[in-house]
Amino acid sequence: MERIKTKAAILLVLLLLLAGGFMVINDIELKDVPTAIGQTLSQEKEEYTVKTYKITKIEGNEYHGTAANGTKIIFNGDKLKQDLSDVKKGDKIKAYFSKSNRIDGLLKVVKVNE
């Protein structure tokens, strides 16, 4: 019985090495392998335009941010109807905009953990 387990383990390791070698030879990245998570992420990219900003000022429920390219954003936490109490000055956020409605199209804000 022990020999069967050993042979099965060796076969599994060889199959994994073969699959890894195939991916390297054909220049396939792990992100290209379709998975449920990968499909969800790709669908999310299609529905939203995502921009990253650094929060520069907070006045009440109004948040001010600046992107690396100098683009500025001002949004109101009340209008988003989400809890932004953990977002502080200096934090980085991802802002999700509707692709179909760029003006007033901010849908959600997510704090980026560094």
N, C-alpha and C positions, 0 to 999 in steps of 0.2 A: 504494500500500500504506500509505503514511503517513497518508493521509486516512481510511482505514478505521479505523486505530488511534485516531486523534483522535476520530472520530465515536463509536467504541465507548466511549472514555473519557468523553466528554461525556454519552452516554446512561447510563452507569453512575452518574455523579455526579447526574444528574437523577433517576434511579430512587431513589437513596439519599436525596436531598432530599425526594422525594415520600413515601417510606416514613416518614421522620422527621416530616414535616408531618402525616401521617395519625396517627402515634402521639401527637403533641402535641394535635391537635384532639380525638381520642377519649380523651385522658388515660390512655394506656397507658404503663406504666413498663417498662423493659427487664427487670426481675425478673419481670414477668408473662408474658413470652415463654417458651413451653415449650422447654427444652433438656434434654439429658441431665444436665448438671450441676444445673440447677434442679430436675429431678425427683428426683435423688439427695438434694439438700438438703431438699426437702419431705418425702421419705420419712424422712429422718433426724429431722426435727422431730416426725413422727408417732410414732416409736418411742421417743424419749427426752424427758425433761424436762431442760432444760439450765439450770443456774444458774451465775452468775459469783461467784467468791470471791477475796479477797486473802489470801495465806498470811501468817499472823501469827506462827506459831511452828513449828519443826521439832524434834522430839525423836526421834532415831534414824530409824525408818521411819514415825513417826507425824506426820502433817501436820495443823495447825490452821489454819482459815481463817474469815474473816468476810465476809458479803455486805454490799452497800451498805445494805440495810434492817436490818442487825444480826443476821441469821440466822447461826448458827455451824455449822461442819462440822469433824469430826475423822475422818480416814481413815488407813488403814494401807497403805503402798505395797506391802508384801509380799502382801496379800490381793488387790490389783488385778493383780498379776503383770505389771507394766509398769515400765519404767525411768523413774524420776522424778528422776534425778540432776541434771538441768538446772533443776529447780524449786527456787528459793531463797526465803528470807523476803522478803516485799514483792512477790513476783510475783503476777500475776493468773492465775487458772486458770478453765477451764470444766469443771464437773462434770456428767457425763451420768448421769442416773438412769433406771432402767427405769420406764416408765409403769405397768406392771402390778404392780410390787413396790417400793413406796416405802421400806419398811423393809429395810435391807441391800440396797437396789437400786442402789447406786453401781456403774456399769459401767466407766467410764473417766474419766480426767482429762487435759485438754489444756492446756498452757501457752499463755496469750494473749500474743502479741507486740504490744507497743504501738508 
